[in-house]
Each structure stands twice: as structure tokens, then as C-alpha cells.
Amino acid sequence: MLDFLAENNLCGQAILRIVSCGNAIIAELLRLSEFIPAVFRLKDRADQQKYGDIIFDFSYFKGPELWESKLEAKPELQDLDEEFRENNIEIVTRFYLAFQSVHKYIVDLNRYLDDLNEGVYIQQTLETVLLNEDGKQLLCEALYLYGVMLLVIDQKIEGEIRERMLVSYYRYSAARSSADSNMDDICKLLRSTGYSSQPGAKRPPNYPESYFQRVPVNETFISMVIGRLRSDDIYNQVSAYPLPEHRSTALANQAAMLYVILYFEPSILHTHQAKMREIVDKYFPDNWVISIYMGITVNLADAWEPYKAAKTALNNTLDLSNVKEQASRYATVSERVRVQVQQFLKEGYLREEMVLDNIPRLLNCLRDCNVAIRWLMLHTADSAYDPNNKRLRQIKDQILTDSKYNPKILFQLLLDTAQFEFILKEMFKQMLSEKQAKWEHYKKEGSERMTELADVFSGVKPLTRVEKNENLQAWFREISKQILSLNYDDSTAAGRKTVQLIQALEEVQEFHQLESNLQVCQFLADTRKFLHQMIRTINIKEEVLITMQIVGDLSFAWQLIDSFTSIMQESIRVNPSMVTKLRATFLKLASALDLPLLRINQANSPDLLSVSQYYSGELVSYVRKVLQIIPESMFTSLLKIIKLQTHDIIEVPTRLDKDKLRDYAQLAPRYEVDPKQLLEDGIRKELVKRVAFALHRGLIFNPRAKVPLLKVSSSKPRSIYCRCSCNIIFIKLWIQDWQSMYQSTHIPIPKFTPVDESVTFIGRLCREILRITDPKMTCHIDQLNTWYDMKTHQEVTSSRLFSEIQTTLGTFGLNGLDRLLCFMIVKELQNFLSMFQKIILRDRTVQETLKTLMNAVSPLKSIVANSNKIYFSAIAKTQKIWTAYLEAIMKVGQMQILRQQIANELNYSCRFDSKHLAAALENLNKALLADIEAHYQDPSLPYPKEDNTLLYEITAYLEAAGIHNPLNKIYITTKRLPYFPVVNFLFLIAQLPKLQYNKNLGMVCRKAADPVDWPPLVLGLLTLLKQFHSRYTEQFLALIGQFIRSTVEQCTSQKMPEMPADVVGALLFLEDYVRYTKLPRRVSSRARTI
């Protein structure tokens, strides 16, 4: 009959692909569960207030038009929604595809079952597939994996989060308009179940059976799968565990499958007492905590509580007398095998001859070790017991008492078992690889010995006191031929014949009285020894390795092993040689990867690389976590060194008396510490942790101080020491961590409790700079790049501040400060738009005033008659709005000045330190701009495509090198605002009376009591106008030009000798506007002369 998994067996290949896909989906769900964006949880009050209006659960589908209309009514929400979409659409799409694959999986499985029933696969039905060994395994796995998917989703990605993600995907993607979209089905399958993985959370009614029944599955199929699992050993595991007390461990994987699949037919759990008693007696007579998939544990005492039949059947297992018996038994077993394994691990004990003669004994010890470890780890795990459940607490206490549970002893047993297992496997692998060569060598040696003995009895070869004997000569020659005729490939016949040859050699020595000749006896003994070695060698079979692999399975501890991390680290700290045994433990844990990868590999699926990378990455992350104790110990040593160098060790003077040499040598403290070669990633993680702590602790400011103090304790001494002692380029690690584009999962930046409204030290630094350069308190002199106190006229700070920041935090720290200011400007502009809507567009009086003014000044090319009265009347009627308006404009302008200063410092340092990089970036930027301009003139010329990230990436480089102009940046998206140019014009001329012209300094504040700083005012207005269409700027400049002409015309008619101060201010504004924007001078000339 055709092999079920043969490539040309369509029926077998179809179900194999489904099962392979199931394992890949679970890996993807587990991977994504670690990257859920925090905003979808809406845990913080701040997140609820900010994102509550744009993140929806399934209530959105009751009236999507209503929710969307609410969003459209508020421009600030639209901006936030767009920003949220850009930031999260990629990860939301990834989650949606994972959810879609779960639904597709069950649809494909149902279609496969329908095809089986309809006879699509020739000579194959559901019954025949279940009779095939591979077939029944795959069908059971297919249903089991679907159940695991649903449980993993509910445990790792809570219902509310799923709903919010699905609604977000629906809103932000083309799913709503796609006719092929199965969005409705996915939403029905994955809507919230009410389940919460939080400790103490109440279990929803009819959970998880109602969840499992959302997509119906063939009832006959479910019933037959459960029947197979109840009756058969579908994986033939019992042969690896011959002892009856190990049966529940042998069937543990099958028991996990049955546990999950029973939820598809909950009536068995509720009412079928006989079936449940049979299941419990077979699978759970001595255990009740099981691992269902890659370390996800379930306590049956809690899980089966709502089901009458299941609960009743499990009562015998959970009886305290049985609990006590099992705990005591495993306490005895673990103590016995611990002594045995330690004996086996003694140097020189496990020799090849000893191993080959004691294979059953060694395997039995391995079985006892692994079974005891499994039972104790599962049944003492904190995660398996709800602390609020009195009965579970009682059972756990009973186990801890009767098993004499000590986590350190259990961990030591795990270490020793892993080491023992590793040594045995390596020995067997080597023996298997040398098996045939050794067998042939022993055969050749035995045959040669018999030939030599035949020659001895021929009388030709002289040997002391051996008479010629033709019969013995012929017999020994025949034995030599028989030995040579042994066939390696027919091991059974060769083994039987070898035993007969050994018996014959023993008989010939006895019957022919050859004992008197020691040399002949030695030849016969050597030959028998070689024949014995041949029997031992022929018995080295791969089945022993397979048995060890099955017995040594540690997949149940994939998550539980984390509870032993602190013990591992303490063991390494006390005894570094412990790393050798830990290596064997990690290799044992790596065997857990075989479970999800087996079917993927059999199916030759392209998912193999992705899934193996995920699980191996998780294992590597855990190894990193354990070994992190090494760099932590190293940095503790380095701190001691710094303390010694700084405080304890006396500096040696230039001249020193000989009798004082010993005092200055200070040998005792100098040789206190000796760091060794350590892991680079671990060092980097500890470096990040300590530098972050130093910055967090060091950058805390006095709110009353005029100038910030920027000092962080130098890490140079420890970096020099580390370079000398450990041969690690420490400064390289420092730079690499500063310039990381994304947060590393292996080397995370630690979070500290905020000391003010800032989350990190960079936020505190930024807010401190904003405080000391506040336009209400200081005056910025553009020509000097310096801020002066408005009252005392003393210098507060200057551009040197940013040089100090670069010296302290480096280029990447300064670039981070610039990015933070950029986001602050975005926030201020969004707040400004909200304020504009509130105080201008919703105030009828203000709107009437603006409408009257627009009628009076139209057309803009004309001169306004009686201009002073018209302008100042409008200013007076809108006076109440200018205070908030001024504050917003000045904040934006202040931050733009700071961004300019940072760009100058970055550009200067880039040109000075990396002139070739600066030149390359400038030339590349000019070339790209030239190509883009050429494309717009001639669209046939090339232009970067939408999926090309060149422009985005080059922008990051340019900003880091200071080759950009912050004033030209578009920070927010905007919509048309009525009266926007005229409002800004009125705002500007309302502020001009507060300023006066100084020939040396330009426009300065007239009164310190009513502060207005000119550069932030100009740059703030410039930045604001830049966010809107250019026609708004043109209209704004035209209004200023009309104001200048009308005021001058009125002064001329009234024969006033001097130009009014407001006109001077307006003219200077136009001059500065042109200077900052680097526009042609004709722009301001045209505004004045229109």
C-alpha cells in the first residue's frame, strides 16, 4: 500500500500541510503576543483620554457612520487618527493576517473532511485514514492544534485587544471595500470571550466550549478522534517506558491532545461518567497538572471544575491520600536517582564497555530521573495553582510537604540528568559512527587468531611443547572461515552464530585439554573476547538514541524553567564551572523545538526557517538572561576598581623614598579583582542599564536655577580597564547602543519612575532648556545666538550650551533632543488648531469682526481709508484671544530656535569630525533634489517609487548631520480654516505696540512687564503659516503690505514727519521673514507695493 506521507499521496500530503500550517500559526501568535502595542490595552488614564475616541471595540460596527462623523467633526482627532494609523498599520496588519490564518486553518480542515466524505481521495475515507498510523496521528493533531490556537489567542491576546485591532484594521485598510474579505467570519470567531488571563479573574460560563463551537466541526470526526485517543497509543510511546508506573508520562502528549479535544464535545465532560473514568484511569491516575503545548500548563482540578463527570472522575486522583502517596513516591525516587546519577558522573565511570554492558540499567535511571523531574516541576509550579482557590492551595501545600520539595535540589537533579544524558548521547553517537569499522576490526582480529592457532597445530610453526594435530588444525581453520563469514548487515544471524562460536571455543579448550598450554589458552581467550566485543558492537542500535530522545523531552518546562533562573545565576556566581552543566541543560531544553518543527519539516514548508528562528530566538534570549549574571558581576568588580583608584590608591609622587615604596604599592587592594573574558551582549546590556541610571540620576534640575548643570560621571576609567582586562572595545559598544534605531529586545533600555512630567532624562533636559530660554523671561539676540534675562540683561545661556550637551551626551544624545523638540512642536501646533477652533471659529462676535474687516480691506491691492480706526477697532474687539494665541506662537518659535541651534551644532561637529560623510551627504542630497525637480519637469524621468525607502532613510542621515532647515518642515496635516490669514495679520499688528526698534539689536521688548520676544514671534508665525497652503501666506503678506501702505499714506496726508513704529515693525517682519525662509527679496517688495 502507498505510504500515507509519500509525496504522490494527495490525501496524506493535504492533511500534513494543514498540520504543518497549524504549528506555524501558533508560533506566529506567540511571537506577535510579545509585540502588542501598549495603546491597544488602554490601561493608562492618559491613553484612554488620548486614544479613547479613535480606538473602538466591536460596538463600532453597530453604527460606523456615527463614529466616523464624530471623528470628522474634530480636526485634532483626525490628525491623531492619521498619526495612529501610520504608526500602527503595519503591526495591526500582521495581527490581522495571523487571525485570518486561524480562520483559514479551520476552513481548510473542514474542507478536507468534506473531501474525505465525498470520496475526492480515491480509496480513502475517514475510517481508513484513522486506521493508518500516520493518518490517525495527523488527524488528531489537526483538531488539537486548532484548539491550542484558540486557547493561545485568548491567553496571550485578550478579547478587548483583539476587537480593537480588528476594528482598527477594518478602518485603516481596504477590507471594508473588498468583496473577497472574510472579515465578518474572522470577527465572529475571535470576538471577545470574556476570558482574562489575569490572576483571580473569574472564568466565563461555558468557556471554552462555546468558543470552540463558533466554527462548527464535523461531529463524527470529533467522536472518532476522541475514540482513537482513548483507546490507542497513537505515537507508540509506551515502548520507550516499559514500567507501568511510567505509563502516564509515556502518554503525556496524547493526554494533552485529549484534554484540548474534549472541549469540542463537552457532553463527555458533563455527563459521560464511564468515559471520563476510563480517561482519568488511563491518563491521569497520578498527575493532574499537564503541559498542553510548549510549556503552557493547565491544572485539571481547576479546568474541570465546572464539568460534573470530569470532576467526579478526577476526585480519586485528587484525594489527599493519593496526593500524599504520589508526592512521597517521587520524593523517594528523586533521592535515589540523584545518588545514582552523581555516581555515574564521576570521572572515568562511564566507559564504553560499562555502557554497552549496562544499557538497560542506564536507560532505567534516565527514565526515573526525567519522570521525577517532570512530575515535581509541573505539580509544584506556582503558575498551576490559583492562590484564591482554597482546595488547590491545600493540594499544593500537601505536595510541598510530602515531596520534601527543595527547588535547589530539583535544579541540581535537572543539571545532573542533563549532563548524564548529554554524555550518554555523545558516547552512543560516536559508537554508532564507528560501529561497522570496529565490528570488522574485531572480526579480523578473531579470524587471524584462529588462523595462527591452526598454523601452530600444523607442526610447521614452532611453538614450545605443541604437538602436530591435523584435526585441531582443520577445526581452527574452519572456525577462522566461520568468523570471516559473519555478515554485518544480517545482525540477528551474525549475533546468533557468534554466540555459537564462543561456546565452541570454550568446549574445544575443555575437551582437548588445551589448558596446559598457556599460550594456546591466551589465543582462545583473546578470540572469545573479540567475539564478545562483536556482540556488544552489533547491539549498538539507533533505537537507544531514539529512546533517550523521547525520555529526555523537556518541552513541558519551556516556560517553567524561568522559575529556576535566580538559582542558575546564583550557582554561576558562586561556581563559574556550573556553566558546563548549564550548557547540557540548555541543549536538553532545545530538544523541545522538535515538537513544533517535526511536521513543518516533513511537509517541506517554507515556514520552517521562521518557526525555528522564533523558538531558537526565545531559547537564546533565555540563555542571555541566565548568563547576564556574568557582566553584572563584572560591573560590580569595575565599580570596586573605580572606588579603589579614586579613593583608596594613593597617587605615587614624582620622587619617592625607598622605605615608603611598600606603602605606596598597596598590593592588597590592587589585586582584589580580576575580571575574565565575558559575553559582549551581556556587557552591553549592563552598560546600557548603568549609563541610563547615571543619566536618570544625574539629569535632575533645580527649577530655580538660571543655567542647567550638565555633568554625568565619566565612564572612561572603567572603559579603559575593561579594554585592558577583557580585550573588548568598550567605546565601540557605547556608540553602538546610542545609535540603535530601535529598542533591542536583548538589550532593553530600562525604565525608571518619572521624577516629573518627563518619562526619561532626555525629556527632563529638554524641558529644562525650554524653562531657562522661556520667551517670557528671556530675550534671544539672533546675531549673538545668546539669551539674556529681560529684567537684569544678564546672559542666561548661549549656543555653547549645545556644545556642552554634545560633549556630555554625544551626537546621538543631541539628535535625540532634536527629535523630542520636533514632536513637541507637533503637539503645540495640534493644541493651537484646537484653540483656534474654540476661541475664533465658535465665537460669533469675533467672526463678525473679522468679516467686517475683510470687507473694509478688500481688495488687498487698494489703500484702506481711515486705516488706523479700522485696524485698531478690529484689534480692540478681538483683544481677549491674543494672550493664548501669543503663548502658542512663542512656544513654537522658541522650539524652532532651539532646533536651529542644534542643527548648527550637529552640522559643525559633522564637518569637523567627519568631513567626508558631510560632503557625501550634501552631494547626495543635492543630486536627489535635482532628480526630483527634473522628474516634475519631465515625468518620464525616474523618481523613487512608493516602496522605496531612500528618501526616508536619507532624511534621517541629514537630520543627524544637521544638514536640514527646521523652518521648512511640515509638522502636521491641516485643513482649510476660514479667516486664518487675517487672524494672523491682526495678531501681528496687535503685538507691534509692545515692541520697539533698536538700531543695534533690531526689534526688542518695550516693557519687561509685558514681554514679547521678537525672534520666537517671527519664527512661530512662519512655522504656523508653513503648515497651510501657500495662498494663506500670500494673503497674509499682502495684508501686511496693505497695512504698511495705508498707514504711510495716512501719515503723509496728515504731514507726520516720522514713520510710525508699527510700520517699522511690519517692515522688519517682512525683512526677517524673507531672511529666515531664504526667499527672493522680491517677495517682500511685492508685498509692500501690491
KASUL-V17020 format. One record per helix or strand. SS is the DSSP state (H for helix, E for strand). FROM is the first residue (numbers start at 1). LEN is the number of residues. If there is no record, write none. Layout:
# KASUL-V17020
SS&FROM&LEN, SS&FROM&LEN
This chain:
# KASUL-V17020
H&10&24, H&38&4, H&45&7, H&58&5, H&64&9, H&75&44, H&126&6, H&133&24, H&159&14, H&174&4, H&183&8, H&209&4, H&219&13, H&238&3, H&244&7, H&252&20, H&273&11, E&289&5, E&296&4, H&300&4, H&308&11, H&320&25, H&352&6, H&359&21, H&382&3, H&390&13, H&407&50, H&470&15, H&491&21, H&518&21, H&542&10, H&555&3, H&560&15, H&578&13, H&593&10, H&607&42, H&658&8, H&667&4, H&680&19, H&716&11, H&730&9, H&761&12, E&778&4, E&786&4, E&795&4, H&800&42, H&844&14, H&867&11, H&879&35, H&915&23, H&950&11, H&966&3, H&980&13, E&995&4, E&1002&4, H&1008&3, H&1014&13, H&1030&24, H&1061&17, H&1082&8
